[in-house]
Amino acid sequence: MKEYFKIGEVFTYFFRKKDPNTNPSIYMKLMYAANKIAIVLFLICLFVILYRLFIRQNG
């Protein structure tokens, strides 16, 4: 069950070193950029939901 809740890869995704042996195409670069934007937006929305749930109880 622990395997399903590992989130370490999400946070290390942004800090990985580039592999010098590969030459990614423009499509792969665009896919990685879209992936990073999606993860950032998800985390921002998660923080907003948690803020509204726990901090802003009035209203």
FENNOR-V15219 format. One record per backbone hydrogen bond with DSSP energy under -0.5 kcal/mol. CO is the residue of the C=O (numbers start at 1). NH is the residue of the N-H. Records with the same first field share a line. If there is no record, write none. Layout:
CO = NH  NH
//
This chain:
1 = 4
2 = 5
3 = 6
5 = 7
7 = 10  11
8 = 12
9 = 13
12 = 15
13 = 16
18 = 20
19 = 22
25 = 29
26 = 30
27 = 31
28 = 32
29 = 33
30 = 34
31 = 35
32 = 36
33 = 37
34 = 38
35 = 39
36 = 40
37 = 41
38 = 42
39 = 43
40 = 44
41 = 45
42 = 46
43 = 47
44 = 48
45 = 49
46 = 50
47 = 51
48 = 52
49 = 53
50 = 54  55
51 = 55  56
55 = 57
//
